[in-house]
């Protein structure tokens, strides 16, 4: 390959260049085969589905926690809502799980609770494209009934989310007080971890 310096291509260096060899051509391949991570006997057709997406026989579900972190769960196609709930509670080590559930947006853009007794694919039109959110389903009349500090921490995150989303209103003084309480709870939570 030979390049000439021209007025239109200022900054190019005049001279003769050759294409760099790839690892495959240096090892004797007649064309660039690239580097493969496939096992012997595998091909792209067997490991990739249509459109280049990974081909799995299950559902990959995305769940957003109360701390806004997202987790991915792999479930069977015939999994019910309880399967996802149980796996989520197990993963975050939530003992007082009766207060919590997963919500998602339906086709009418309303937030609805995931029904533990129904199949995932019957409740959600496209479960793999949906975002499920861990949320508090109900608050106990007496917060002193809560046994676990982690549950209290999750309740504080729910209140913070509700305030941020405009589902709860409060004065600036109350907001400042809540902020201080949350800081104290987070400090206690960090000490216990």
C-alpha positions in Angstrom: 0.0 0.0 0.0 1.5 3.4 -1.0 0.1 6.7 0.2 1.0 10.1 -1.3 0.7 13.3 0.6 -2.0 15.6 -0.8 -3.5 19.0 -0.1 -6.8 17.3 0.9 -5.2 14.9 3.3 -3.0 17.1 5.4 -1.4 15.4 8.4 -0.9 12.0 6.6 2.6 10.7 6.4 4.0 9.9 3.0 5.4 6.4 2.6 4.7 2.8 2.1 2.7 0.8 4.6 1.6 -2.8 5.0 -1.4 -4.0 7.0 -0.6 -5.3 10.4 -0.8 -9.1 10.8 -3.5 -10.5 13.0 -2.8 -13.3 15.4 -4.5 -15.7 13.0 -2.4 -14.8 10.0 0.8 -14.8 11.9 0.0 -18.4 12.9 -0.5 -19.4 9.3 -4.3 -18.9 8.7 -5.1 -17.6 5.2 -7.8 -15.3 6.6 -8.6 -13.6 9.9 -10.4 -16.1 12.0 -10.4 -14.0 15.1 -10.3 -15.4 18.6 -13.1 -17.7 19.6 -14.4 -18.6 23.0 -16.7 -21.3 21.7 -16.2 -24.8 22.9 -15.1 -27.4 20.3 -18.2 -28.4 18.3 -20.1 -25.2 19.1 -21.0 -22.7 16.4 -22.5 -19.2 16.5 -25.7 -20.6 15.1 -26.1 -23.0 18.1 -25.3 -20.4 20.7 -27.0 -17.4 19.3 -30.7 -16.9 18.5 -32.3 -14.7 15.9 -30.9 -11.1 15.9 -27.8 -12.0 17.7 -29.5 -12.3 21.1 -28.4 -15.0 23.5 -30.7 -18.1 23.2 -32.0 -19.3 26.5 -34.9 -21.5 27.4 -35.9 -19.4 30.3 -36.7 -15.8 31.3 -34.2 -13.3 32.4 -36.0 -10.9 34.7 -34.7 -7.5 35.9 -35.6 -6.4 39.4 -34.8 -3.0 40.9 -34.3 -2.9 44.6 -35.3 -0.2 47.0 -31.7 1.1 46.8 -32.2 1.4 43.0 -29.6 -1.4 42.3 -30.7 -3.8 39.6 -30.5 -7.6 39.8 -31.1 -10.1 37.1 -32.8 -13.4 37.7 -33.0 -16.4 35.4 -36.3 -18.3 35.7 -37.9 -21.1 33.8 -40.6 -20.2 31.3 -43.3 -21.8 33.5 -42.2 -20.0 36.7 -44.9 -18.3 38.8 -44.7 -15.0 40.6 -43.8 -16.8 43.9 -40.6 -18.2 42.3 -39.3 -14.7 41.5 -40.4 -13.4 44.9 -38.7 -16.2 46.8 -35.5 -15.9 44.8 -35.4 -12.1 45.3 -36.0 -12.4 49.1 -33.4 -15.2 49.4 -30.8 -13.1 47.4 -31.1 -10.1 49.6 -31.6 -12.2 52.8 -35.0 -10.6 53.6 -36.6 -12.4 56.6 -39.7 -10.3 57.1 -40.8 -10.7 53.5 -44.6 -10.6 54.1 -44.4 -6.8 54.0 -42.9 -6.7 50.5 -43.8 -7.5 46.9 -42.8 -6.8 43.3 -44.6 -4.3 41.2 -44.5 -3.6 37.5 -46.2 -1.4 34.9 -48.9 -3.1 32.9 -49.9 -2.2 29.3 -52.1 0.7 30.6 -48.9 2.1 32.3 -50.4 1.4 35.8 -48.3 -0.1 38.6 -49.7 -3.5 39.6 -48.5 -6.1 42.0 -47.0 -9.3 40.8 -49.4 -12.1 41.7 -47.4 -15.0 43.4 -50.0 -17.6 42.3 -50.0 -16.8 38.6 -47.4 -17.7 35.9 -45.1 -14.8 35.0 -45.9 -15.0 31.3 -49.6 -14.8 32.0 -49.2 -11.6 34.1 -46.6 -9.7 32.1 -46.8 -9.4 28.3 -43.0 -9.2 27.9 -41.4 -10.3 31.2 -37.9 -10.0 29.8 -38.4 -6.3 28.9 -40.2 -5.4 32.1 -38.7 -3.8 35.2 -40.0 -5.2 38.4 -39.5 -3.0 41.5 -39.2 -4.3 45.1 -41.7 -2.3 47.1 -43.4 -2.3 50.5 -46.9 -3.6 50.1 -48.1 -2.4 53.5 -46.8 -0.7 56.6 -47.5 -2.2 60.0 -49.6 0.0 62.3 -46.8 -0.1 64.9 -43.2 0.0 63.4 -42.1 -1.5 66.7 -43.5 -4.8 65.4 -40.6 -5.1 62.9 -38.0 -7.5 64.2 -35.2 -6.9 61.7 -33.1 -3.8 61.4 -32.7 -4.5 57.6 -36.5 -4.4 57.3 -36.6 -1.0 58.9 -33.9 0.1 56.6 -35.9 -1.0 53.5 -39.0 0.8 54.9 -37.0 4.0 55.1 -35.9 3.5 51.5 -39.5 3.0 50.5 -40.6 6.2 52.3 -37.7 8.1 50.6 -38.8 6.7 47.1 -42.4 7.7 47.8 -41.4 11.2 48.8 -39.1 11.5 45.7 -41.9 10.2 43.4 -44.4 12.6 44.9 -46.6 9.8 46.4 -46.0 11.3 49.8 -45.9 14.9 50.7 -44.1 16.6 53.7 -42.9 19.9 54.8 -39.2 20.9 54.5 -38.8 20.5 58.3 -40.2 17.0 58.2 -38.0 16.2 55.2 -34.9 17.4 57.1 -35.9 15.3 60.1 -36.5 12.2 57.9 -33.1 12.7 56.2 -31.4 12.7 59.6 -33.3 9.6 60.7 -32.3 7.8 57.5 -28.7 8.7 58.0 -28.8 7.3 61.5 -30.4 4.1 60.2 -27.8 3.7 57.4 -25.0 4.2 60.0 -26.5 1.5 62.1 -26.9 -0.8 59.1 -23.2 -0.3 58.1 -22.1 -1.1 61.6 -24.0 -4.4 61.5 -22.7 -5.5 58.2 
